[in-house]
């Protein structure tokens, strides 16, 4: 009888050991997950507050669109925005629903302001220019307009390099005649890799690269979108934070 009890005890020991080992592994996995979530939270907190050094880049500004809600432009200025860009139009028919309000709000706060057109590969240049001209007023105090160049999942078209460059040149000529000044072109790294617009179209470039200076394009950038995760008082959600290259510096 005692021998049977010892046998049952020996049989139960491996089961207890297996359950104990599994529990230890699960605790370690849980600890690792907690640590990962903690690190991710710290990274997001840091990204939501980081801006480039004012010593290196004294002139800094913000990009605003409808996703930022009812913007309090006085708070935006107090947060350090020396200038602002507001999204105006997209493609051949869309207009940002907050465009006119944002344009007026920035001016009322005394912030120099310019507008952004999001260029579409699915629209004709002349139709996109007409959309821009219909909604964007010509004013002598406006900053140079920016033409945002990127791929859009809603647009499957991928024109040839030659066609894209020709259409973009047409679009630029028409909106620049309306605004009375040259525009900036702002290709994403992927768009620039496919179409090489900064080398083919002689315009000042605005580049995009979170936290690190852009290293693409045929010539140095003039404006750098440095952080698209920033949160500032006066705007809902995140804003895009930009810096201008100091005059005369070609780093």
C-alpha positions, 0 to 999 in steps of 0.5 A: 500500500505504501508502495502504491502511494509512492508511485502515485506521488512520483507520477504527480511530480512531472505534472506539477513541474510542467505546470510550474514551468509553463507558469514561469514562461507565461510570467516572463512573456507577460513581463516582456509584453508589459515592457514593450507596451511601456517602451511604446508608450514612452516613444509615443509620448516623446514623438508627440512632443519632439521638435527640432532644435531652435538653435539649428532651425530658428523658423518653425511652423505647422501644417493644419487640415480638417482632421485638426478640428476647430483650431485655436490659432492663438494657441498655435502661435503661442506653441511656437508656430512662426508660419502655417500651411493649411490644406486647401484642395485635393485632386480635381474636385475636393476641397478641405472643409476647414480650409477657408476657416483655417486660412482666415484664422491663421491670418487673424492670429498674425501667422504667415500662411500658405496653402497645400494642394494634394496632387492626384495621379488620377486627375488631369493637370488642367482640372486640378489647377481649376479646382485650386484656382476656384478655391484659393485666393490670390494675395500678395502676403501668401507664402509660396504654395506647396504641391504635395506629391504622394501615392494614394491607395484610392488612385491606381493610376501610375503614369509614365515619368514623362507624362507625370512630369509634363502634367505637373509642369502644366499644373504648376504653370497655371497655379503660379500664374494665378498666385503670382509666385513659384510653388514648392514641390513636396514629394515623398521619398517613394514618389521621388524614387519613382518619378525623380521630380526634384531633378526634372522640375526646377522648383524649391523642395519641401521634403518629409522625414520624421525625426531625421533630416531628409536624405533624398532629392536632387538638391537640398530641401528648403522646408523639412516636415520633421514630425507628423506625430506632434500634439500642440495646444489649439488643435485636435489630434496630431499636426505636422511640424515643419522647419525652414532651412536657415538662409544661406545654409546648404547642409 
